[in-house]
């Protein structure tokens, strides 16, 4: 669910699926996000909000201040450099090794899916 506050910012409520045969339960996040122009590209930054009740069977995760920069390359303006800073706290009772494994595979999948989507 996305609740627009104005043309540059919104509050998003989204969920992730459980991972590792639901050893890591599904997570729910409520984030404030702000997007603006940055060096002919885009800057998106955000942070989680403590807002609303957590849905049943979900654990409320928390994103500390994070952001994405997408800036065109000077030598190749049809290509951009995407840089992300993420500080996610999954919360709940999780072994650190499971968190590390899930986060690394999730990020690899994110970039793979993004690359596919940008080719369309």
C-alpha positions as CSV (number, residue, x, y, z in Angstrom):
1,X,0.0,0.0,0.0
2,X,1.4,3.4,-0.9
3,X,0.0,6.6,0.6
4,X,1.3,9.7,-1.3
5,X,1.9,12.7,0.8
6,X,3.0,15.0,-2.0
7,X,4.7,14.5,-5.4
8,X,8.1,13.6,-3.8
9,X,7.3,11.6,-0.7
10,X,5.0,8.8,0.4
11,X,4.5,6.2,3.2
12,X,4.7,2.6,2.0
13,X,3.6,-0.5,3.7
14,X,5.0,-3.7,2.2
15,X,5.7,-7.3,3.1
16,X,8.4,-9.9,2.3
17,X,7.9,-13.6,2.0
18,X,9.2,-16.0,4.6
19,X,12.6,-17.4,3.8
20,X,14.5,-20.7,4.4
21,X,11.3,-22.7,4.7
22,X,9.9,-20.0,7.0
23,X,12.8,-20.2,9.4
24,X,12.7,-16.5,8.8
25,X,9.0,-15.5,9.1
26,X,7.5,-13.0,6.7
27,X,8.3,-9.4,7.5
28,X,6.3,-6.2,7.2
29,X,7.8,-2.7,6.9
30,X,6.2,0.7,7.0
31,X,8.6,3.2,5.4
32,X,8.6,7.0,4.7
33,X,10.3,7.6,1.3
34,X,11.4,10.8,-0.3
35,X,12.6,11.0,-4.0
36,X,14.2,14.0,-5.7
37,X,16.5,14.9,-8.6
38,X,20.2,14.5,-8.0
39,X,23.1,15.2,-10.4
40,X,20.8,14.6,-13.5
41,X,19.6,11.4,-11.8
42,X,17.6,10.4,-8.8
43,X,18.1,10.2,-5.0
44,X,15.6,8.2,-2.9
45,X,16.0,8.1,0.9
46,X,13.8,6.7,3.6
47,X,13.3,5.4,7.1
48,X,10.9,3.1,8.8
49,X,8.0,4.4,10.8
50,X,6.5,2.9,13.9
51,X,3.0,3.1,12.5
52,X,-0.1,1.0,12.6
53,X,-0.6,-2.5,13.9
54,X,1.5,-5.4,12.7
55,X,-0.5,-7.9,10.6
56,X,-0.9,-11.4,12.0
57,X,1.8,-13.9,11.1
58,X,4.3,-11.1,10.3
59,X,7.2,-9.6,12.1
60,X,7.7,-5.8,11.9
61,X,11.1,-5.1,10.4
62,X,12.8,-1.7,10.6
63,X,14.8,0.2,8.0
64,X,17.3,2.6,9.5
65,X,18.0,5.7,7.3
66,X,18.8,4.4,3.9
67,X,19.0,5.7,0.3
68,X,19.6,5.0,-3.3
69,X,21.5,7.2,-5.8
70,X,21.0,6.6,-9.5
71,X,23.3,8.9,-11.5
72,X,24.0,8.7,-15.3
73,X,27.6,7.9,-16.2
74,X,29.4,10.9,-17.7
75,X,31.1,8.8,-20.4
76,X,28.0,6.8,-21.2
77,X,24.8,8.9,-20.5
78,X,22.6,6.0,-21.5
79,X,23.9,4.0,-18.5
80,X,23.6,4.9,-14.8
81,X,25.4,3.9,-11.6
82,X,23.1,2.7,-8.9
83,X,24.4,2.9,-5.3
84,X,22.4,1.8,-2.4
85,X,22.8,2.2,1.4
86,X,20.7,-0.2,3.4
87,X,20.5,-0.7,7.1
88,X,17.7,-3.3,7.7
89,X,16.9,-4.7,11.1
90,X,14.8,-7.8,10.6
91,X,13.9,-8.2,14.3
92,X,12.5,-11.3,15.8
93,X,14.4,-14.3,17.1
94,X,16.8,-15.2,14.3
95,X,20.2,-16.8,14.2
96,X,22.7,-14.3,12.7
97,X,23.9,-16.9,10.1
98,X,20.3,-17.2,8.8
99,X,20.0,-13.4,8.5
100,X,23.3,-13.1,6.7
101,X,22.4,-15.9,4.3
102,X,18.9,-14.5,3.6
103,X,20.1,-10.9,3.2
104,X,22.9,-11.8,0.7
105,X,20.6,-13.9,-1.5
106,X,17.8,-11.3,-1.3
107,X,20.2,-8.5,-2.5
108,X,21.5,-10.7,-5.4
109,X,17.9,-11.4,-6.4
110,X,17.0,-7.7,-6.2
111,X,19.8,-6.6,-8.5
112,X,19.1,-9.5,-10.9
113,X,15.4,-8.6,-11.1
114,X,16.2,-4.9,-11.5
115,X,18.5,-5.7,-14.4
116,X,15.8,-7.7,-16.1
117,X,13.2,-5.0,-15.5
118,X,15.4,-2.3,-17.0
119,X,15.9,-4.3,-20.2
120,X,12.1,-4.2,-21.0
